[in-house]
């Protein structure tokens, strides 16, 4: 190894150095040759750039006198003599610039002999600071490449390995010496070699780098496929000559798995958010079950069935689980994401089906826990289906994974959500189980609400129908007809009545208790009973409403209110007296067929208290028709009340139909599916 001298402080010390690298062109290395007498014999342009002297100024001059400060000349002569005798010297020496300043120059020196045998000294030098910077950059690059977690490879223009760093050795599972001089396919055939080499050729030809290219495959280090991200860049020398290319490789399998998990989590949250909006839009059992199935397919499953216990559909029926541990269920919804014969495996919607104790669905209900069968075989299909033919239908449909989760609300099992995968090749996993359980829990609350609502609605409807008048019969000279339609949603407190009064008079009553459900029906019953009792006293309409107002204030809560319209028809006098408490006015159709609302004071609802009621009299000629009704007839979400009232007038105008047909005509035109209860009472003065 050559001797090398470096500067420390104000002096120099000799050291052993490795041979110089191939960076002389980049360093603008200066060359000068000294004769045996120490005079400059050769002088390169780079020497002029480094020290400022031109060739004309330097050639033939004593190098020590021209280029070395006086205090350093003895050391310079000593080094020159060492080189003349055949020794090599490498180190840093201060040289004088033409402008008088001192420049530290990194030298490589050696002895030369010409054809005559004369001895010369060759010096190759470069700016020492530039050399230190390059050395530092090279050392740092070496460290970064060797310690980088990213695999780095260098290829020549024939796409053969030139070098790899330790990270790529670990990724490949092959040491560097085993890949040098070979192509990718010769070392790692399980990768997509064609795609990789195509990218390499593209970068070599165009010079445009390719970044983050995805490759799926396996190396010697792995038995399973991994995902790799590769980036390619062309390598050129300072003159632009193509030397090869560099490739950076990163195993992104974990990142992709994490991204996939995040995507799945987002999908699950989206399904749950979707369920919050789509499930429970009504208080109808079948509709709620259908909404649950619609959310589950296709986001979670290819097939979905929602079954509820028969006792949920028919309260008070048989026990959910019989003595022999069999189970009675009703399928309320079935959904398939594609045409399939699997529908044959589901029971007819709404019809009861019995499942034995060996069936998975029975176990799910009995143990109140979800059951996951990731991989379904023929034996499992027989446990899933209710009978042999259903199992065969599921097999032909390609069911390969199954999940059943109970519909639980308030600690009670109401039924099950059954899910199957056929087209989706991935079996259900624990995350699918969690999502299905969440959907089932949300839907179960809605189903239970629908069940409770249905029970309360049935109770309120039964109570209300029991309190309403039976089919009204003609009273004296008055012919009557009526209709009552409960609301599609929640039953309210509408009522009507026809009351026989003294002296052949007839009382007509229509009212509406504010509120819904059993409470409103109960208040209605009490007000109807009070009205019938007060009517027996032959009270004028305004006075009767005054007493009802006092009674309403004493019923139920302090905010119990009701509207009421009371008409007393006196055929003998051809008159009728009308009073109302916040209720819509009646329609009077005169014998000529002209329909109009009676213009009478509106009053305040019953229960307000302290406000007197008034009454008005109207002529009741033979053939006159009176129409009393509640607001459910003329108002809905789609129809404003003013528009409904005008339609009612138009329908009654010039009508001469029998009363029963008139009732049907009005209901058909105005209230086919009422949002609110509808009470309609028609009365006509007989001719």
PAVOLUM-494217 format. One record per residue (C-alpha): residue in three letters; z, y, x. Coordinates in steps of 0.05 Angstrom, whole numbers, padded with zeros to 5 digits, always signed. Layout:
<rs>
AlaZYX ...
</rs>
This chain:
<rs>
Unk+00000+00000+00000 Unk-00015+00070+00027 Unk+00040+00119+00045 Unk+00049+00177-00002 Unk+00087+00242+00011 Unk+00116+00284-00045 Unk+00152+00351-00044 Unk+00226+00357-00059 Unk+00257+00425-00053 Unk+00225+00461+00006 Unk+00205+00398+00044 Unk+00168+00333+00037 Unk+00187+00260+00035 Unk+00143+00199+00045 Unk+00139+00148-00012 Unk+00098+00087-00030 Unk+00048+00098-00086 Unk+00001+00056-00127 Unk-00073+00066-00117 Unk-00102+00125-00155 Unk-00132+00116-00223 Unk-00203+00129-00245 Unk-00191+00200-00268 Unk-00220+00239-00209 Unk-00278+00267-00249 Unk-00231+00292-00303 Unk-00186+00322-00248 Unk-00245+00357-00214 Unk-00228+00324-00148 Unk-00246+00367-00086 Unk-00274+00333-00024 Unk-00272+00361+00047 Unk-00285+00329+00115 Unk-00254+00352+00181 Unk-00283+00337+00248 Unk-00242+00310+00306 Unk-00230+00382+00327 Unk-00199+00400+00259 Unk-00258+00442+00237 Unk-00288+00436+00167 Unk-00351+00395+00169 Unk-00363+00383+00094 Unk-00341+00425+00035 Unk-00353+00406-00039 Unk-00364+00453-00098 Unk-00298+00427-00127 Unk-00263+00450-00063 Unk-00290+00519-00074 Unk-00264+00518-00146 Unk-00196+00493-00123 Unk-00184+00540-00063 Unk-00233+00597-00075 Unk-00272+00594-00008 Unk-00347+00583-00012 Unk-00382+00533+00033 Unk-00408+00588+00077 Unk-00338+00615+00086 Unk-00307+00547+00100 Unk-00357+00506+00141 Unk-00343+00506+00215 Unk-00276+00541+00207 Unk-00210+00512+00232 Unk-00179+00481+00171 Unk-00108+00496+00192 Unk-00122+00569+00205 Unk-00163+00578+00141 Unk-00125+00536+00090 Unk-00053+00528+00114 Unk+00001+00581+00118 Unk+00029+00591+00188 Unk+00097+00560+00172 Unk+00063+00495+00149 Unk+00012+00487+00205 Unk+00053+00443+00250 Unk+00064+00394+00194 Unk-00011+00397+00177 Unk-00030+00381+00250 Unk+00019+00323+00250 Unk-00012+00294+00187 Unk-00082+00305+00214 Unk-00066+00266+00277 Unk-00038+00209+00236 Unk-00103+00204+00196 Unk-00146+00209+00260 Unk-00109+00149+00288 Unk-00126+00107+00226 Unk-00065+00117+00181 Unk-00073+00137+00109 Unk-00033+00192+00077 Unk-00023+00209+00003 Unk+00020+00265-00021 Unk+00026+00337-00043 Unk+00014+00394+00006 Unk+00015+00470-00002 Unk-00054+00499+00010 Unk-00072+00573+00017 Unk-00121+00601-00035 Unk-00172+00654-00016 Unk-00132+00705-00057 Unk-00072+00693-00013 Unk-00032+00652-00062 Unk-00006+00582-00048 Unk-00032+00521-00087 Unk+00001+00453-00088 Unk-00053+00400-00080 Unk-00048+00325-00091 Unk-00084+00292-00032 Unk-00113+00224-00014 Unk-00134+00223+00060 Unk-00167+00172+00105 Unk-00203+00163+00172 Unk-00280+00164+00174 Unk-00328+00145+00230 Unk-00400+00167+00236 Unk-00460+00131+00268 Unk-00441+00157+00337 Unk-00371+00132+00330 Unk-00340+00201+00323 Unk-00276+00204+00282 Unk-00270+00248+00220 Unk-00216+00258+00167 Unk-00233+00255+00093 Unk-00189+00291+00044 Unk-00195+00284-00032 Unk-00151+00332-00070 Unk-00135+00358-00139 Unk-00088+00409-00169 Unk-00019+00376-00166 Unk+00004+00404-00233 Unk-00058+00377-00267 Unk-00047+00309-00235 Unk+00026+00308-00259 Unk+00005+00325-00330 Unk-00047+00270-00331 Unk+00002+00220-00303 Unk+00053+00240-00355 Unk+00002+00233-00411 Unk-00020+00166-00386 Unk+00051+00141-00380 Unk+00067+00166-00450 Unk+00004+00133-00478 Unk+00023+00068-00445 Unk+00092+00071-00476 Unk+00066+00089-00545 Unk+00014+00033-00544 Unk+00061-00020-00517 Unk+00119-00002-00563 Unk+00079+00017-00625 Unk+00094-00025-00687 Unk+00020-00017-00703 Unk-00025-00070-00674 Unk-00078-00039-00628 Unk-00140-00073-00601 Unk-00197-00050-00557 Unk-00267-00081-00563 Unk-00329-00072-00521 Unk-00397-00056-00550 Unk-00410-00131-00560 Unk-00349-00133-00606 Unk-00309-00174-00556 Unk-00235-00165-00544 Unk-00219-00121-00483 Unk-00144-00114-00496 Unk-00088-00118-00548 Unk-00018-00090-00549 Unk+00045-00132-00561 Unk+00048-00115-00635 Unk-00021-00143-00647 Unk-00003-00205-00607 Unk+00054-00216-00656 Unk+00009-00203-00717 Unk-00046-00249-00691 Unk+00002-00302-00665 Unk-00043-00306-00603 Unk-00027-00279-00533 Unk-00073-00227-00502 Unk-00101-00273-00449 Unk-00125-00321-00504 Unk-00168-00268-00538 Unk-00199-00229-00481 Unk-00275-00236-00479 Unk-00278-00270-00547 Unk-00298-00244-00616 Unk-00253-00239-00677 Unk-00282-00299-00712 Unk-00271-00344-00651 Unk-00197-00328-00652 Unk-00180-00313-00725 Unk-00230-00349-00770 Unk-00185-00345-00832 Unk-00197-00270-00836 Unk-00256-00237-00870 Unk-00294-00235-00803 Unk-00360-00213-00834 Unk-00329-00151-00865 Unk-00289-00134-00802 Unk-00349-00138-00755 Unk-00393-00100-00804 Unk-00343-00042-00802 Unk-00341-00046-00726 Unk-00417-00041-00720 Unk-00418+00017-00768 Unk-00368+00056-00726 Unk-00404+00040-00661 Unk-00471+00063-00691 Unk-00448+00126-00728 Unk-00387+00148-00689 Unk-00352+00163-00755 Unk-00283+00131-00758 Unk-00263+00085-00815 Unk-00192+00091-00838 Unk-00146+00047-00879 Unk-00195-00009-00892 Unk-00164-00067-00930 Unk-00170-00140-00909 Unk-00137-00200-00941 Unk-00129-00263-00900 Unk-00084-00301-00852 Unk-00076-00303-00777 Unk-00048-00358-00733 Unk+00021-00327-00742 Unk+00022-00339-00818 Unk+00006-00396-00865 Unk-00001-00349-00925 Unk-00050-00293-00938 Unk-00028-00224-00918 Unk-00055-00155-00932 Unk-00077-00114-00871 Unk-00096-00041-00864 Unk-00146-00028-00808 Unk-00172+00036-00777 Unk-00231+00038-00729 Unk-00252+00092-00678 Unk-00307+00093-00627 Unk-00288+00102-00553 Unk-00332+00147-00510 Unk-00328+00173-00439 Unk-00328+00248-00424 Unk-00404+00247-00421 Unk-00409+00215-00490 Unk-00428+00146-00466 Unk-00403+00093-00517 Unk-00353+00046-00484 Unk-00330+00007-00545 Unk-00282+00017-00601 Unk-00207+00016-00617 Unk-00177-00016-00678 Unk-00107-00003-00706 Unk-00079-00058-00751 Unk-00019-00054-00797 Unk+00009-00110-00840 Unk+00018-00077-00908 Unk+00036-00139-00947 Unk+00107-00115-00961 Unk+00082-00046-00979 Unk+00032-00075-01028 Unk+00084-00121-01058 Unk+00131-00061-01065 Unk+00075-00020-01096 Unk+00059-00077-01143 Unk+00132-00081-01163 Unk+00134-00006-01175 Unk+00071-00012-01217 Unk+00101-00069-01257 Unk+00165-00028-01267 Unk+00124+00030-01293 Unk+00086-00016-01339 Unk+00151-00044-01366 Unk+00178+00026-01378 Unk+00113+00044-01412 Unk+00118-00017-01457 Unk+00190+00001-01474 Unk+00171+00073-01488 Unk+00113+00049-01531 Unk+00161+00003-01569 Unk+00208+00061-01583 Unk+00151+00097-01618 Unk+00115+00039-01652 Unk+00171-00007-01674 Unk+00212+00012-01735 Unk+00165+00063-01767 Unk+00185+00037-01835 Unk+00243+00000-01866 Unk+00199-00059-01884 Unk+00215-00127-01853 Unk+00144-00152-01846 Unk+00118-00085-01820 Unk+00173-00082-01767 Unk+00158-00154-01745 Unk+00084-00138-01741 Unk+00098-00076-01699 Unk+00139-00119-01650 Unk+00082-00169-01643 Unk+00031-00113-01633 Unk+00072-00085-01575 Unk+00082-00153-01542 Unk+00007-00169-01543 Unk-00029-00160-01496 Unk+00020-00121-01452 Unk+00068-00180-01444 Unk+00036-00241-01474 Unk-00029-00270-01502 Unk+00005-00297-01564 Unk+00066-00272-01601 Unk+00103-00298-01662 Unk+00161-00264-01697 Unk+00204-00312-01738 Unk+00267-00292-01777 Unk+00319-00336-01809 Unk+00306-00352-01882 Unk+00374-00323-01898 Unk+00352-00255-01871 Unk+00293-00253-01919 Unk+00333-00282-01977 Unk+00406-00261-01970 Unk+00454-00310-02002 Unk+00408-00369-01992 Unk+00418-00431-01950 Unk+00456-00428-01884 Unk+00415-00411-01822 Unk+00430-00477-01788 Unk+00438-00538-01832 Unk+00488-00594-01824 Unk+00435-00635-01786 Unk+00425-00576-01739 Unk+00355-00562-01765 Unk+00334-00490-01776 Unk+00297-00455-01832 Unk+00253-00397-01808 Unk+00198-00354-01837 Unk+00142-00328-01793 Unk+00135-00254-01809 Unk+00082-00237-01757 Unk+00032-00272-01711 Unk-00012-00235-01660 Unk-00064-00262-01612 Unk-00098-00220-01559 Unk-00164-00258-01568 Unk-00195-00307-01617 Unk-00158-00373-01614 Unk-00142-00435-01653 Unk-00069-00426-01635 Unk-00061-00392-01702 Unk-00059-00462-01731 Unk+00006-00473-01694 Unk+00040-00415-01729 Unk+00067-00425-01799 Unk+00035-00385-01855 Unk+00063-00315-01853 Unk+00120-00309-01903 Unk+00125-00383-01916 Unk+00188-00422-01895 Unk+00185-00473-01839 Unk+00238-00522-01816 Unk+00251-00535-01742 Unk+00292-00594-01718 Unk+00350-00589-01669 Unk+00305-00612-01612 Unk+00259-00552-01617 Unk+00265-00495-01567 Unk+00267-00443-01621 Unk+00327-00478-01654 Unk+00363-00479-01587 Unk+00347-00405-01576 Unk+00380-00387-01643 Unk+00438-00435-01638 Unk+00457-00413-01567 Unk+00437-00340-01578 Unk+00402-00336-01510 Unk+00331-00330-01485 Unk+00295-00393-01460 Unk+00240-00389-01407 Unk+00192-00447-01394 Unk+00150-00422-01336 Unk+00105-00482-01334 Unk+00089-00518-01399 Unk+00067-00590-01401 Unk+00053-00636-01461 Unk+00127-00655-01467 Unk+00147-00581-01469 Unk+00093-00566-01521 Unk+00123-00617-01568 Unk+00190-00581-01561 Unk+00158-00513-01574 Unk+00115-00530-01634 Unk+00143-00548-01702 Unk+00102-00612-01707 Unk+00050-00655-01672 Unk-00011-00617-01700 Unk+00018-00550-01679 Unk+00031-00577-01609 Unk-00041-00600-01604 Unk-00066-00531-01626 Unk-00025-00498-01572 Unk-00050-00547-01520 Unk-00123-00534-01538 Unk-00109-00459-01536 Unk-00088-00467-01463 Unk-00014-00448-01469 Unk+00015-00456-01399 Unk+00078-00413-01401 Unk+00127-00399-01458 Unk+00185-00351-01471 Unk+00231-00347-01532 Unk+00284-00293-01540 Unk+00332-00284-01598 Unk+00329-00224-01644 Unk+00402-00203-01641 Unk+00432-00143-01677 Unk+00506-00126-01683 Unk+00526-00194-01655 Unk+00483-00234-01704 Unk+00420-00274-01691 Unk+00366-00254-01740 Unk+00308-00294-01713 Unk+00265-00302-01650 Unk+00207-00271-01612 Unk+00163-00327-01584 Unk+00112-00310-01530 Unk+00057-00353-01498 Unk+00007-00342-01442 Unk-00061-00373-01444 Unk-00113-00326-01413 Unk-00064-00292-01366 Unk-00057-00342-01309 Unk+00010-00315-01285 Unk+00070-00352-01313 Unk+00127-00313-01345 Unk+00181-00293-01295 Unk+00251-00263-01297 Unk+00223-00193-01303 Unk+00182-00213-01363 Unk+00244-00244-01392 Unk+00282-00179-01383 Unk+00227-00139-01416 Unk+00221-00188-01474 Unk+00296-00185-01485 Unk+00294-00109-01486 Unk+00237-00109-01537 Unk+00272-00161-01580 Unk+00337-00121-01578 Unk+00303-00057-01601 Unk+00264-00093-01655 Unk+00325-00131-01679 Unk+00361-00067-01694 Unk+00301-00043-01735 Unk+00296-00110-01770 Unk+00370-00109-01786 Unk+00364-00037-01812 Unk+00306-00060-01856 Unk+00348-00119-01880 Unk+00408-00075-01896 Unk+00363-00023-01928 Unk+00328-00076-01970 Unk+00395-00103-01993 Unk+00420-00034-02011 Unk+00355-00015-02044 Unk+00357-00078-02086 Unk+00429-00062-02105 Unk+00412+00010-02122 Unk+00350-00011-02161 Unk+00388-00064-02200 Unk+00443-00013-02215 Unk+00394+00040-02235 Unk+00352-00005-02279 Unk+00415-00030-02314 Unk+00435+00042-02329 Unk+00367+00067-02352 Unk+00347+00064-02424 Unk+00311+00002-02447 Unk+00242+00011-02476 Unk+00252+00072-02521 Unk+00236+00062-02595 Unk+00207+00114-02642 Unk+00261+00160-02670 Unk+00248+00191-02738 Unk+00185+00231-02734 Unk+00180+00226-02658 Unk+00137+00174-02622 Unk+00158+00161-02549 Unk+00134+00125-02486 Unk+00164+00123-02416 Unk+00155+00098-02345 Unk+00202+00091-02286 Unk+00176+00077-02215 Unk+00225+00068-02158 Unk+00205+00100-02091 Unk+00170+00057-02040 Unk+00224+00076-01990 Unk+00294+00091-02017 Unk+00314+00090-02090 Unk+00342+00156-02117 Unk+00379+00178-02179 Unk+00324+00194-02229 Unk+00337+00178-02302 Unk+00311+00190-02373 Unk+00339+00177-02442 Unk+00320+00182-02515 Unk+00379+00198-02560 Unk+00381+00193-02636 Unk+00418+00253-02664 Unk+00443+00276-02732 Unk+00396+00297-02788 Unk+00336+00260-02758 Unk+00336+00300-02694 Unk+00319+00267-02627 Unk+00347+00286-02558 Unk+00301+00277-02498 Unk+00333+00277-02428 Unk+00304+00274-02358 Unk+00347+00284-02296 Unk+00348+00274-02221 Unk+00410+00265-02178 Unk+00401+00294-02109 Unk+00409+00239-02056 Unk+00388+00167-02049 Unk+00415+00097-02054 Unk+00473+00066-02091 Unk+00514+00130-02090 Unk+00459+00170-02125 Unk+00449+00113-02175 Unk+00523+00111-02191 Unk+00526+00187-02202 Unk+00465+00181-02246 Unk+00499+00128-02288 Unk+00559+00171-02299 Unk+00518+00232-02318 Unk+00475+00191-02365 Unk+00537+00163-02399 Unk+00567+00233-02405 Unk+00502+00259-02433 Unk+00500+00205-02487 Unk+00573+00220-02505 Unk+00563+00295-02509 Unk+00499+00287-02550 Unk+00538+00251-02604 Unk+00577+00316-02614 Unk+00511+00349-02634 Unk+00520+00403-02581 Unk+00464+00453-02570 Unk+00425+00440-02506 Unk+00454+00499-02466 Unk+00526+00479-02484 Unk+00513+00406-02468 Unk+00488+00426-02399 Unk+00549+00469-02389 Unk+00595+00409-02400 Unk+00551+00366-02355 Unk+00558+00419-02301 Unk+00634+00412-02303 Unk+00630+00337-02301 Unk+00580+00336-02243 Unk+00627+00381-02203 Unk+00682+00329-02210 Unk+00640+00269-02189 Unk+00632+00242-02119 Unk+00630+00292-02062 Unk+00637+00366-02071 Unk+00563+00375-02057 Unk+00540+00327-02112 Unk+00483+00362-02149 Unk+00433+00341-02202 Unk+00377+00373-02241 Unk+00369+00361-02316 Unk+00323+00378-02374 Unk+00349+00370-02445 Unk+00303+00377-02506 Unk+00326+00371-02578 Unk+00268+00357-02625 Unk+00277+00372-02699 Unk+00217+00345-02737 Unk+00245+00370-02802 Unk+00242+00441-02779 Unk+00180+00430-02734 Unk+00220+00461-02678 Unk+00247+00440-02610 Unk+00302+00472-02569 Unk+00298+00466-02493 Unk+00347+00481-02437 Unk+00343+00463-02363 Unk+00389+00460-02303 Unk+00344+00471-02242 Unk+00294+00420-02267 Unk+00218+00427-02273 Unk+00196+00453-02341 Unk+00164+00405-02391 Unk+00090+00407-02410 Unk+00074+00421-02483 Unk+00005+00399-02508 Unk-00009+00432-02576 Unk-00047+00396-02632 Unk-00112+00428-02607 Unk-00102+00395-02538 Unk-00083+00457-02498 Unk-00032+00439-02444 Unk+00018+00490-02416 Unk+00086+00491-02383 Unk+00141+00518-02427 Unk+00164+00585-02401 Unk+00239+00577-02402 Unk+00295+00599-02355 Unk+00304+00552-02297 Unk+00380+00553-02292 Unk+00418+00523-02233 Unk+00429+00449-02216 Unk+00488+00413-02247 Unk+00549+00416-02202 Unk+00539+00488-02178 Unk+00588+00514-02231 Unk+00601+00583-02259 Unk+00529+00599-02280 Unk+00514+00598-02356 Unk+00453+00561-02383 Unk+00404+00588-02434 Unk+00359+00555-02485 Unk+00292+00571-02518 Unk+00260+00547-02583 Unk+00188+00526-02590 Unk+00144+00504-02647 Unk+00136+00429-02654 Unk+00076+00421-02699 Unk+00049+00353-02720 Unk+00011+00321-02662 Unk+00047+00363-02609 Unk+00059+00325-02544 Unk+00118+00338-02497 Unk+00117+00312-02425 Unk+00183+00309-02388 Unk+00182+00284-02315 Unk+00217+00286-02248 Unk+00188+00317-02185 Unk+00167+00249-02157 Unk+00108+00250-02205 Unk+00077+00314-02178 Unk+00101+00319-02106 Unk+00091+00276-02044 Unk+00081+00283-01970 Unk+00007+00291-01981 Unk+00010+00333-02045 Unk+00047+00400-02050 Unk+00085+00409-02115 Unk+00042+00467-02139 Unk-00021+00426-02132 Unk+00012+00368-02167 Unk+00034+00410-02225 Unk-00036+00438-02234 Unk-00066+00368-02232 Unk-00016+00346-02285 Unk-00037+00403-02331 Unk-00110+00385-02320 Unk-00098+00312-02337 Unk-00059+00329-02401 Unk-00107+00382-02424 Unk-00146+00360-02484 Unk-00120+00288-02480 Unk-00115+00248-02544 Unk-00100+00180-02515 Unk-00043+00137-02542 Unk+00022+00151-02506 Unk+00024+00085-02468 Unk-00046+00096-02442 Unk-00028+00168-02425 Unk+00031+00143-02383 Unk-00013+00095-02345 Unk-00066+00148-02334 Unk-00017+00198-02306 Unk+00017+00148-02259 Unk-00050+00121-02235 Unk-00075+00191-02218 Unk-00011+00221-02189 Unk+00038+00168-02164 Unk+00007+00102-02143 Unk+00056+00094-02084 Unk+00110+00147-02097 Unk+00150+00177-02039 Unk+00205+00192-02090 Unk+00229+00160-02155 Unk+00186+00177-02215 Unk+00214+00184-02286 Unk+00164+00201-02341 Unk+00180+00210-02414 Unk+00126+00228-02466 Unk+00143+00247-02538 Unk+00094+00264-02595 Unk+00108+00293-02663 Unk+00079+00244-02713 Unk+00027+00268-02760 
</rs>
